[in-house]
Amino acid sequence: MRELNQAAADLKMNQPELETELMKEIGAYVAQGYFYSKPVPEAEFEAKLAADFPDNI
């Protein structure tokens, strides 16, 4: 974790931004966490997921 925090500081990014960039580099296209969205009810989450990724549901 210390290395990730230092890398973020070196790039003048916060940790969630750096994690997002790393996830994109490895091909991850779905993530969770308060950085991306406040908590929402399950039905709202499912509707958003279906709207964003209609071919995957």
Secondary structure by P-SEA (a helix, b strand, c coil): caaaaaaaaaacccaaaaaaaaaaaacccccccccccccccaaaaaaaaaaaccccc
